[in-house]
Each structure stands twice: as structure tokens, then as C-alpha cells.
Amino acid sequence: MSAEFDVRYTAGLARLHLSDEEIAKFQAQLSQVLEYVDKLNTVDVSSVEPTAHANPVFNVVREDAPRDWFTPAEALANAPRQAAGLFAVPKVIE
Amino acid sequence: MLPFLSVSELQAQLRSKAVSPLEALEALEARIAAVDPSVAGYLNRDFAAAAEAAKTADVTLPLGGVPIAIKDVINVKGQPCTCASKILEGFISPYDATVISRLKAAGAIPFGRTNMDEFAMGSSTENSAYGVTHNPWDLSRIPGGSSGGSAAVVAADEAFAALGSDTGGSIRQPAALCGCVGLKPSYGRVSRFGLVAFASSLDQIGPFTKTVRDSALLLNAISGHDSLDSTSLKEPVPDFTAQLGQDLKGIKLGLPKEYFIPGTDPQVDAAVRKAIAQYEALGAEIVEISLPHTDYAVGVYYIIATAEASANLARFDGIRYGHRAAEAANLLDHYGKTREEGFGPEVKRRIILGTYVLSSGYYDAYYLRAQKVRTLIRQDFTNAFEKVDAIICPTSPEPAFKIGDRSDDPLRMYLADIFTIAVNLAGVCGVSLPCGFAQVDQRSLPVGLQLIGKPFQESELLKIAHAYEQSTEWHKARPTIG
């Protein structure tokens, strides 16, 4: 299965640029990791339900009520770029 | 000397007014100035704000006036929170994590940020973007990870106690390698709100302390349901110190045969077997058990943890906070460059792996299969706990290794976690405590004993840990730093 593993393509899905050097290195290192995890294929899981997390709690909701939280200034305080009290985003429409 | 005290000992001094909270803080500041240039456990300290808090501290509160060091992955309002990553350089937390508001309500003073592997990904703290932390017992060695800074500052008496986070062993393994007590509570015991998420189904916050009693004191302060973390459970929170001092008559400890393997360092094996004999002498019954799916735990972990991490780290997009690439041709280029510049190599590796195992065509083969094997690993523990009260084994297969020894061999690094990972997958609780030393290159390196407890039975687990601790002298040993 890991023969089809392609770091360059996967990095694109992850919105992560990598140098050619990193691509070559990660391709080798992660192929080794994938080969290691292939041992899971030897386990019979045909009648096993998956576990998403350890405790069986579902659909936890809290009251949808306003509470004290960030002021706009606090929310913007860590923004790398801002304008007119808003987060400045890159241009998305040509 | 004040900084050498445990939390309980410091409290006694504060409450008898032999020492003021400000004097305790200043003594700690002097100790940090003396040893942290060698250990490099802290990324940041704010003594000015801490001194203000110390002046008004109420020492009658459960942790009144006690300064606590915090792993750089937990938000403290007004302090930096970088996760030891360049992508969060300059980030100042606008809010307190729930564990921090609870510590403050208990009178504690969170004053400093400890080093870690970037985004808690690693077992050596070498993956920090801000330099390596040194093991106080041998400065040429790693302190373990990912909470290596928290372990090192407690072991070096540069902190009375610290908080860390544990996703696959990140509290227990560094505690073992630095010779302190590290507790990973049951999944859902402690709120994760304000902990920067790595793998949300595995992450749990817990304390680093010099003694088991201190571990119980800190757990008392941080535990309990939180409406801001839907995975925190509405389980009653007992006084975790209440059972300390009780004897071990009738206690059954399980010895999992899969955790006593040839690859373990002989000195680690010997120290752990001696601890087991000590438990028998204390009245516990040792029962051989099997956790048959142990061999798959590392594989399951590196699929599930990276999958969750790839989703969690998608939030680092250079818009709302953190690093932003200077120039970008378009939106995709903006994301790609921002993340390329901000993340270090191990984080990139794990994002790639996690994205791959979730991607179309591979989800069933990797992620879904790993979740199914996780069920089997969890059942192993459920079955074992029908026979025994707790499980006893090594925390780490080896003592601390040399800095740089395996930083470019990810698979070998991942295998350092073989004894700690299954605990997170199963959601149970575990503690590491000192059980001796390995002599390596004329240095004494701490060895950790791991005890694994039933879900939400931390009281019982700490009772068992405390009985052993009090019957030995290991927790009193201190490193000579240099």
C-alpha cells in the first residue's frame, strides 16, 4: 500500500509547501513508518467496532447563551495583519 | 534551601509564616538564575507579575502562594504560548485555560513557560524551535519529551511543580528520565480547554511533582467537569490525598508479560523487578497478566495521533494569529508558505502522515483499521482490570539517551514510547515514579516505574504509588547539575 505514498501530493492536500530536499527525506522516512504500521494488517478486525475516543459520550451540548469573552481588540491582538478592526485576509477573488 | 522543598513542605512553611510567598518566589528566581543556564528548561518567566500575585496570595488556599511552571502548550492569560513553534512566535494568550483558572482559584501562581517538543510532538524535547533542554542528571542527555522542560525544571528544583500534557507518554516518559513523579489522569478527568490541541482523543493535562502527595494535591486543583470541554466527564472528584498512607493488603498488581521484553535496558529491567519485589514485601500480590495487542499500540498511535494532528493544525493559517508569510502569489501559496516557514520538520512529517491516512482511498485501510485495533487495545485493559487493581511495568525501555543520538530517525524515536502509548489509547490513568538509577558513563540516570490504573481510579493509583515511594529513598535523590 505504501508504494503509492506520495509526499508531494499529500503535502498539497495539507496546504504545506516543502522543499525538494524535505520531500525526498520525508518520502524515505515516512515510507519506513508506513511499512511499520502495515503490521496492523495482521489483526483480525472483521467483527470489531472502531473506537473514536475512550469515553462513550455523545452529542454533548451546553446552553446557547452569550457569555463574557474576547473584545474585538483582544480577538485581533495576535493577528499578523488587520485593517479597520478586521482580520486582513489574502485576496481570494480574482 | 527553599527551592528543594516539595509543594507540601513549602505549604507548611508558608502557613506557619516561616516564609512568605514572595520570599519563596524570590528563592526560586535565584535558583533558576543559577541552574537554568545549564538546564534550559524555561522558555519564559514573568517574575514581575508573579511577585504581584505573591504579595496578595492567600496561603490558606489549597495551593496558596505556590509558584507552578506551565508547559508552553497551555494558555495563561497575558503570557506567551508558542508550543515551542516558530509559527506561534510572539503569541500572547488572551485567556486562561481551565486548568489555569482552577490553579489560580486554588491560590497557585503560574509564572513560567517550559520548553517542549514543538506542538508536543516528540520524545526528547529536541524538536523545540527554541533550543534543547538538558537532563539535570547529565547535561549531555535529553530530558525526555514532549514535556521535557517541565520534567527538567522540577528535577533541577527550579520549580516546586509543573503542568505538562500527555498524548502518548509526554508526561510519564520525561518524568521517568528526569526522576520525578508524572501523572497522566484518565481521559476526561481534566479539562483540555485552553490546551493547544495535538491529538484530541488522547491529550490529557497532568502534573509533574517531586512526590506522589504533591501529584494528588495538584490533581485535586485541576480535575473536574468543564462545560467548555465536551470530553471532560461529570465524574465525582474525590480528595486524591485521602487514600495516601493506606496499606497494600489485598492489592493485586498485574505484570504484563508483553512489557518485559528483551529490548529493555538491563539496568531498567533490574530496577523495575526490584520495585516489584518491594511491592510484594509491602503486601501486594503480583499476578502475571497479558495485554495481547501491545505490539500494535505504536502503529495505532502514529495513525490516530497524526490524523488528529493534521486536522488540529489546520488552524495555523497565518490569518488570525501566528506567523504569516510575507509575500504570496495567491491564497494557496499563502497557506503553503506560511506553514512551510512556521512548522519544524517533525510537525511537517506528522501533518503529512496524518493527511495521508485520512485521504481518500486510504482512510479505511489506515485510520478506520487503527480505530478498530484501538478497540482491541482498550479491551485488553478492561480484561486485565477484572483481575488486578493496577498494572506495573517500566515507563521507558531505556534511560535518557544522548542529545542528537536519534533526532533524524523518526521510527526509532517513536519506539521510545512503547510502554506509555497504550495507556492513552485506552483512556486509563498512569503514573511514573522514580525506582532507581542506571549507571551510564559514570553518571546516575533515573529509572521510572509505571503504574497503570483503572479509569477514574486515580485515588487508588496514587495510593499504590505512594506506598512504594514512602518505602524507598529514590524521591529524595537530587542531581548535581554540571
Chai-1 contact restraints between the chains, C-beta under 6 A:
chainA,res_idxA,chainB,res_idxB,connection_type,confidence,min_distance_angstrom,max_distance_angstrom,comment,restraint_id
A,V7,B,I352,contact,1.0,0.0,6.0,A-B,restraint_1
A,T10,B,I352,contact,1.0,0.0,6.0,A-B,restraint_2
A,T10,B,T355,contact,1.0,0.0,6.0,A-B,restraint_3
A,T10,B,Y356,contact,1.0,0.0,6.0,A-B,restraint_4
A,A11,B,I352,contact,1.0,0.0,6.0,A-B,restraint_5
A,L13,B,T355,contact,1.0,0.0,6.0,A-B,restraint_6
A,A14,B,I351,contact,1.0,0.0,6.0,A-B,restraint_7
A,A14,B,T355,contact,1.0,0.0,6.0,A-B,restraint_8
A,R15,B,Y335,contact,1.0,0.0,6.0,A-B,restraint_9
A,R15,B,G336,contact,1.0,0.0,6.0,A-B,restraint_10
A,L16,B,R339,contact,1.0,0.0,6.0,A-B,restraint_11
A,L16,B,I351,contact,1.0,0.0,6.0,A-B,restraint_12
A,H17,B,G336,contact,1.0,0.0,6.0,A-B,restraint_13
A,H17,B,K337,contact,1.0,0.0,6.0,A-B,restraint_14
A,H17,B,E340,contact,1.0,0.0,6.0,A-B,restraint_15
A,F26,B,R349,contact,1.0,0.0,6.0,A-B,restraint_16
A,F26,B,I352,contact,1.0,0.0,6.0,A-B,restraint_17
A,Q29,B,P410,contact,1.0,0.0,6.0,A-B,restraint_18
A,L30,B,L353,contact,1.0,0.0,6.0,A-B,restraint_19
A,Q32,B,L411,contact,1.0,0.0,6.0,A-B,restraint_20
A,V33,B,L411,contact,1.0,0.0,6.0,A-B,restraint_21
A,Y36,B,L411,contact,1.0,0.0,6.0,A-B,restraint_22
A,V37,B,G299,contact,1.0,0.0,6.0,A-B,restraint_23
A,V37,B,I303,contact,1.0,0.0,6.0,A-B,restraint_24
A,K39,B,G299,contact,1.0,0.0,6.0,A-B,restraint_25
A,L40,B,Y296,contact,1.0,0.0,6.0,A-B,restraint_26
A,L40,B,G299,contact,1.0,0.0,6.0,A-B,restraint_27
A,L40,B,R369,contact,1.0,0.0,6.0,A-B,restraint_28
A,L40,B,V373,contact,1.0,0.0,6.0,A-B,restraint_29
A,V43,B,V373,contact,1.0,0.0,6.0,A-B,restraint_30
A,V45,B,K372,contact,1.0,0.0,6.0,A-B,restraint_31
A,V48,B,K372,contact,1.0,0.0,6.0,A-B,restraint_32
A,V48,B,T375,contact,1.0,0.0,6.0,A-B,restraint_33
A,E49,B,T375,contact,1.0,0.0,6.0,A-B,restraint_34
A,P50,B,L368,contact,1.0,0.0,6.0,A-B,restraint_35
A,P50,B,Q371,contact,1.0,0.0,6.0,A-B,restraint_36
A,P50,B,K372,contact,1.0,0.0,6.0,A-B,restraint_37
A,T51,B,Q371,contact,1.0,0.0,6.0,A-B,restraint_38
A,T51,B,R374,contact,1.0,0.0,6.0,A-B,restraint_39
A,T51,B,T375,contact,1.0,0.0,6.0,A-B,restraint_40
A,T51,B,R378,contact,1.0,0.0,6.0,A-B,restraint_41
A,H53,B,S201,contact,1.0,0.0,6.0,A-B,restraint_42
A,A54,B,Y187,contact,1.0,0.0,6.0,A-B,restraint_43
A,A54,B,G427,contact,1.0,0.0,6.0,A-B,restraint_44
A,N55,B,G188,contact,1.0,0.0,6.0,A-B,restraint_45
A,N55,B,L233,contact,1.0,0.0,6.0,A-B,restraint_46
A,V60,B,S230,contact,1.0,0.0,6.0,A-B,restraint_47
A,R62,B,S227,contact,1.0,0.0,6.0,A-B,restraint_48
A,F70,B,P94,contact,1.0,0.0,6.0,A-B,restraint_49
A,E74,B,P94,contact,1.0,0.0,6.0,A-B,restraint_50
A,N78,B,F91,contact,1.0,0.0,6.0,A-B,restraint_51
A,N78,B,Y321,contact,1.0,0.0,6.0,A-B,restraint_52
A,A79,B,R320,contact,1.0,0.0,6.0,A-B,restraint_53
A,P80,B,R324,contact,1.0,0.0,6.0,A-B,restraint_54
A,F87,B,I319,contact,1.0,0.0,6.0,A-B,restraint_55
A,F87,B,R320,contact,1.0,0.0,6.0,A-B,restraint_56
A,V89,B,I319,contact,1.0,0.0,6.0,A-B,restraint_57
A,P90,B,L331,contact,1.0,0.0,6.0,A-B,restraint_58
A,P90,B,H334,contact,1.0,0.0,6.0,A-B,restraint_59
A,V92,B,L331,contact,1.0,0.0,6.0,A-B,restraint_60
